């Protein structure tokens, strides 16, 4: 078989190294609530519950409203109102990280995307969270023809459910067997690819290593 017609990428932990970003965000969180330990504790508790809620819903086979049920479950886990969860998630998960993403793209990524485009390979993103703002902050938005998240109306499923990946390929008009999904979590991204009939490639620290895929 000839090379891929499409490459779909996860975002967090794939297009950039999430570890350093988490440390920098933790420092910002502490500084943001300096002198207010109760507020810091509450914010950290809510953000932890938000992550736990995603993993709970990810493992469940029930139908969910995304992202509404993640907010609801996080509120239940930490005993606060959904409005508080939405406000803190919006501030610390959606807005604050954008300032830190400039220049954070993994080495060799832009070169790989440029080479793929030159060969006529369609590029897309699939993430559990909305990704457009992150792609813009990374300076990579112009490369991607489709940007899909779990909360899209035609998806409504977290990975490893394959609906998001299949919806992305449908938007590109590419069959699963002619696509590659690149992600950082084999148990989530890799399993999603397996269920969709798509080849999975684990994200390297340096994307220059993936030039042989093209």
Secondary structure as UniProt FT lines:
FT   STRAND          6..9
FT   TURN            13..15
FT   HELIX           18..32
FT   TURN            33..35
FT   HELIX           37..59
FT   TURN            66..67
FT   HELIX           68..78
FT   HELIX           82..89
FT   HELIX           90..95
FT   HELIX           96..100
FT   TURN            102..103
FT   HELIX           109..118
FT   TURN            119..120
FT   STRAND          122..127
FT   HELIX           132..138
FT   HELIX           141..143
FT   STRAND          146..149
FT   TURN            150..151
FT   TURN            153..155
FT   TURN            159..160
FT   HELIX           163..172
FT   HELIX           176..178
FT   STRAND          179..183
FT   HELIX           186..190
FT   HELIX           191..196
FT   STRAND          199..202
FT   HELIX           207..213
//
